[in-house]
Each structure stands twice: as C-alpha cells, then as structure tokens.
Amino acid sequence: MNSFEYASPRTEDEAVGLLSAHGGNTAVLAGGTDLFNLLRADCITPRRVVDIKNIRSMQGVTATGRGLLVGALTTLDEILVHPLLAPYQSLAQAADGIRSIQVQSMGTLGGDLCHLPNCWYYRSGYGLLGQRNGESLPAEGRNEFHAVLGNRGPAKFVSASRFAPALIAWGAIARVAGPEPGQVSEMPLEYFYVSPKSAEQGVTVLQPGQILTHVLIPEPSQEVVSATYDVLQLEGLDWPLASAAVCLETSGGVVREARVVLGHVAPTPWVSLDASAALVGKEIDERAAQAAGDAAVARATPLSENEYKVQIARTAVKRAILRAAGQLEGALS
C-alpha cells in the first residue's frame, strides 16, 4: 500500500475542496468496506484519502416536499429499519440480501452506488477495462461473471451496486456536490453511471472534486408495488450473478406503468424498456412475468463463458415481478 495524506472534513464544501487537490488523485473513505481492499491491491493509488463520515449533512433520511432525501452516508442497517423507507420494499430487500453483518452495519448507500467493479482483471491490476497490451482480457479469457448486456464496447465488467437497480426503478435522483464549493447538480440516477470507453474514464459521471451527497426518492404512490430479486451462488456473503428490480403501478389489477432494471449483467445498471413495455396493459401472472423476462434478455450478447447468465437474468426479472405482486411463493422457475 502506498502512503497518502489523510483528511477529515466536516462539511460538504470542505470535502469538495480536499477532493480537488492533487489533480483529483484522491479517494473517498466512508464505511471503508471496499476501499482498503483497493488500496492494498494497488488498484487505486490516491495521494489523499478524504474521510467523509463526519459530514452530518450527508447522514440520515429526511422527508421533503419532493420525496425522501437519503444521505450518501446512510448505512445499510438504517435502510433496513428506517420507518420512512418502509414503503420502498425493494430497497429493504436489496439490503437484506447482503448477508454480512459487517457490511450492513458499516457499508453506506453512497459507497454501494459508487462501488468499483469486482472484475478479477481489474482487481488484479489490469485496469477497469481489463486490458493487456491494448487487448481485452475478458473478451476471450475467463469471463463467466462478466456482462451479457451492453458489452459491445471495451467495458465487459458488471456494475457492482446492489441498490442502484431498485433506486433507478423508483426514479431516484442523484445529488452531486462540486467541483467548486457551493456548486450542486442533480440528475436521474440512471444517468449517474457510464460505461467507460477508455482507461481514463470511471464508472460514474463524477469528476475530480465531485462527490455524491444524497439520493432523492420520489414519494411512493399507493398503487405502486416494488421488489428486488437477487440470484446468488452462495448463501453467505456473495455478489449476485444477476439481479432485477421492478416498480409496478397498477389499476384494477392491470399494469399502467412499469420500470424494470437489471443489475450485475452490464457495465451499468440496465434499464429494460422492452421488459417494461411487455408488462403494460397486462395483469400480473406467471405468463406476463415470463414474457417480460424474455424481453429483458432478448438483446443479450453473452461472451464465451457466460451464456448461463442470460437465463439467470431472465429468471431474476420474472421473480422480481412476481415478488412485487405477491405471487412468488409457489411460482415455477
């Protein structure tokens, strides 16, 4: 591990100023559940680590006229038990799927949303794109856990966030501070993520001196139901092979509006307009859920070793829909 400066700001503006130093070669420390792994592996070599956990404005959940403002420092434990978040079932299900007391108690929402890929090429020092001598290692190498959607470009890794699909399905908005003190911008969370085209890009739109401070979730309607479904290889701490999150607005048992977002199958959380369109105007049953699952993966382009993920992603979508409708128990695979 390389040496680095340490800073502990108390305000968002202080954090922005500290993160802008050294040409932006800085890193954010919140829960720290992944940062130290990255530092030890020399995946990142920041000249300064900025510890943001004492910034009170980025903590907790607050009701506003626009919905719920959730601080980036809100822990996963808080998401599980906070009464204001109770109507957002898909978020609780995403938190509950993380089978680690340490990660649930220390991990933060912002840390999850900005989690860098778990791709073994990246974690072994070959960069985000997993390249050696300009050639893509995952394109023809070991790629069983890599992307099956959105992988035609140089990025073959999968987005690692457990919460982004559920939040995007809810229409969440990301609040970003910086790069100048006092400067704040907002964007739909789905636009917060990028699929890098070069080794210099990251996995989000964040630029040097910028920090994700909050996520704004619109107020839930009584007609909206939601769910998250993860397909895990292990019962303990593990990353999903594929996941899906849905929000369904129904009237008289018929879907009026649907949002279907897949996770861990593409370099970004994957918004499936095809799956959503397959649900609108339908009553939710196994046939409708299956049709949406089929539509979600119709454009999949699996790599040499991960075609199995197409079926897993299809199943995740189907089961998330049935779970949201209260029909998962007893459903066929």
Beta strands, then each sheet from edge to edge (+ up, - down):
strand 1: 5-7
strand 2: 26-29
strand 3: 48-51
strand 4: 61-64
strand 5: 67-71
strand 6: 131-132
strand 7: 135-136
strand 8: 173-177
strand 9: 184-188
strand 10: 211-217
strand 11: 224-231
strand 12: 242-251
strand 13: 254-263
strand 14: 270-271
sheet 1: 1+ 3+ 2+
sheet 2: 4+ 5- 10+ 8- 9+
sheet 3: 6+ 7-
sheet 4: 11+ 12- 13+ 14-
end
